Amino acid sequence: YFYVVSVSGVVTYYLSVLFGSTKDIRAVIASDKYIAATVYFILIAVCSSFSVAGLNIGRIIAVVVILSYSRNYRCAGGAISGALVSVTLLMCGAGNLHATVFLGVSGIASGIFMKYKRGTAAAAFLIVNILSGAVAGYSMSDIVSYIDIVIGSVIFCFIPVEKIHVEE
């Protein structure tokens, strides 16, 4: 509960900054990475309740966000965003335990391999996530979650590089 209250407080603060600004909302989101992160996690929470043909939109967006943060901030970004996304998906009821618990560890793996091509990092993310789930023992209901993770990784590979901001 402490985590939920803390995240809710931080999200509320950054939303008040976002909506209290006199600048254009897009400019505020682009200028402050914490506000952008808040918007991403709210987007994941909202979209996790939508499913199209059994695929969960929130999980797909979550994987793209984790890989994008690991691209920008390497291992730390992958681990922190993976942990936050895991809790967000589990709180919203969109995360199967075996598929979402290991997103933080998979984020670290993708952060390690981000010095190579994006496809290599996405493959490392998938391998660690699927092997961790296999060791923990997943069921047939978890297969759909892993399909969402594969789709999110593929989408990340095809996003234009200019859309993924990398601080140098």
C-alpha positions as CSV (number, residue, x, y, z in Angstrom):
1,Y,0.0,0.0,0.0
2,F,2.9,2.3,0.7
3,Y,4.1,1.9,-2.9
4,V,0.6,2.6,-4.3
5,V,0.2,5.7,-2.1
6,S,3.7,7.0,-3.1
7,V,3.2,6.5,-6.8
8,S,-0.3,8.1,-6.6
9,G,1.2,11.1,-4.8
10,V,4.0,11.6,-7.4
11,V,1.6,11.2,-10.3
12,T,-0.8,13.7,-8.7
13,Y,2.0,16.2,-8.2
14,Y,3.3,16.0,-11.8
15,L,-0.3,16.1,-13.2
16,S,-0.9,19.3,-11.3
17,V,2.4,20.7,-12.7
18,L,1.3,19.6,-16.2
19,F,-2.2,21.1,-16.1
20,G,-1.2,24.2,-14.1
21,S,1.4,25.2,-16.7
22,T,0.8,28.1,-19.0
23,K,2.7,26.4,-21.8
24,D,1.4,24.0,-24.3
25,I,0.9,20.5,-22.8
26,R,3.1,18.9,-25.4
27,A,5.9,21.3,-24.7
28,V,5.7,20.7,-21.0
29,I,5.8,16.9,-21.5
30,A,8.8,17.2,-23.9
31,S,10.7,19.5,-21.5
32,D,10.3,17.4,-18.3
33,K,11.2,13.7,-18.3
34,Y,9.3,13.1,-15.0
35,I,6.1,14.5,-16.4
36,A,6.6,12.3,-19.5
37,A,7.1,9.2,-17.3
38,T,3.9,10.1,-15.3
39,V,1.9,10.4,-18.5
40,Y,3.3,7.1,-19.8
41,F,2.4,5.2,-16.6
42,I,-1.1,6.7,-16.6
43,L,-1.5,5.7,-20.3
44,I,-0.4,2.2,-19.4
45,A,-2.9,2.0,-16.5
46,V,-5.7,3.3,-18.7
47,C,-4.9,1.1,-21.7
48,S,-4.5,-2.0,-19.6
49,S,-8.2,-2.3,-19.4
50,F,-8.5,-2.6,-23.2
51,S,-8.1,-5.8,-25.1
52,V,-8.3,-6.3,-28.8
53,A,-8.6,-9.9,-29.9
54,G,-7.2,-11.1,-26.6
55,L,-4.2,-8.8,-26.8
56,N,-3.8,-6.2,-24.0
57,I,-3.0,-2.7,-25.3
58,G,-1.5,-1.7,-21.9
59,R,1.0,-4.5,-21.9
60,I,2.1,-3.8,-25.4
61,I,2.6,-0.1,-24.6
62,A,4.4,-1.1,-21.3
63,V,7.0,-3.1,-23.2
64,V,7.7,-0.2,-25.6
65,V,8.0,2.1,-22.6
66,I,10.5,-0.2,-20.8
67,L,12.6,-0.7,-23.9
68,S,12.6,3.1,-24.6
69,Y,13.7,3.9,-21.1
70,S,16.4,1.3,-21.2
71,R,17.5,2.8,-24.5
72,N,17.8,6.3,-22.9
73,Y,19.0,5.3,-19.4
74,R,20.5,1.8,-19.9
75,C,20.2,-0.6,-17.0
76,A,18.8,1.8,-14.4
77,G,16.1,3.0,-16.7
78,G,15.1,-0.5,-17.7
79,A,15.0,-1.7,-14.1
80,I,13.1,1.2,-12.7
81,S,10.6,1.4,-15.5
82,G,10.2,-2.4,-15.6
83,A,9.4,-2.4,-11.8
84,L,7.0,0.5,-12.1
85,V,5.2,-1.1,-15.1
86,S,5.0,-4.4,-13.4
87,V,3.3,-2.9,-10.4
88,T,1.1,-0.7,-12.6
89,L,-0.1,-3.7,-14.6
90,L,-0.6,-5.9,-11.5
91,M,-2.6,-3.1,-9.8
92,C,-4.8,-2.7,-12.8
93,G,-5.4,-6.4,-13.1
94,A,-3.9,-6.7,-16.5
95,G,-0.7,-8.5,-15.6
96,N,-0.4,-12.3,-15.3
97,L,2.0,-12.9,-12.5
98,H,4.7,-14.8,-14.4
99,A,4.6,-12.5,-17.4
100,T,4.9,-9.2,-15.6
101,V,7.0,-9.9,-12.5
102,F,10.1,-10.3,-14.5
103,L,9.8,-7.1,-16.5
104,G,12.3,-5.3,-14.3
105,V,14.9,-8.0,-14.7
106,S,14.3,-8.0,-18.5
107,G,14.7,-4.2,-18.5
108,I,18.2,-4.6,-17.0
109,A,19.1,-7.2,-19.7
110,S,17.9,-4.9,-22.4
111,G,19.8,-2.0,-20.9
112,I,23.0,-4.1,-21.0
113,F,22.5,-4.8,-24.7
114,M,21.4,-1.3,-25.8
115,K,24.9,-0.5,-26.9
116,Y,24.2,-2.8,-29.8
117,K,21.3,-2.6,-32.2
118,R,17.8,-2.2,-30.9
119,G,16.8,-5.7,-32.2
120,T,19.6,-7.3,-30.1
121,A,18.4,-5.5,-27.0
122,A,14.8,-6.4,-27.7
123,A,15.8,-10.1,-28.2
124,A,17.7,-10.0,-24.9
125,F,14.6,-8.6,-23.2
126,L,12.4,-11.3,-24.7
127,I,14.8,-14.1,-23.9
128,V,15.2,-13.1,-20.2
129,N,11.5,-12.6,-19.8
130,I,10.5,-15.9,-21.4
131,L,13.2,-17.9,-19.7
132,S,12.4,-16.4,-16.3
133,G,8.7,-17.3,-16.8
134,A,9.6,-20.8,-17.9
135,V,11.7,-21.3,-14.7
136,A,8.8,-20.0,-12.6
137,G,6.4,-22.2,-14.5
138,Y,3.8,-20.5,-16.6
139,S,0.5,-21.8,-17.7
140,M,-1.5,-21.5,-20.9
141,S,-3.2,-18.3,-19.8
142,D,0.3,-16.7,-19.6
143,I,0.9,-17.3,-23.3
144,V,-1.2,-14.4,-24.4
145,S,0.8,-12.1,-22.1
146,Y,4.0,-13.3,-23.8
147,I,2.5,-12.6,-27.2
148,D,1.8,-9.0,-26.0
149,I,5.5,-8.8,-24.9
150,V,6.7,-10.0,-28.3
151,I,4.4,-7.5,-30.1
152,G,5.7,-4.7,-28.0
153,S,9.3,-5.6,-28.6
154,V,8.7,-5.7,-32.4
155,I,7.0,-2.3,-32.3
156,F,10.0,-0.9,-30.4
157,C,12.3,-2.2,-33.2
158,F,10.3,-0.3,-35.8
159,I,9.9,3.0,-34.0
160,P,12.0,5.7,-35.8
161,V,15.1,6.5,-33.8
162,E,14.2,10.2,-33.7
163,K,11.1,9.4,-31.7
164,I,13.2,7.7,-28.9
165,H,15.1,10.5,-27.3
166,V,18.7,9.6,-26.3
167,E,20.5,12.0,-24.0
168,E,24.2,12.2,-24.8
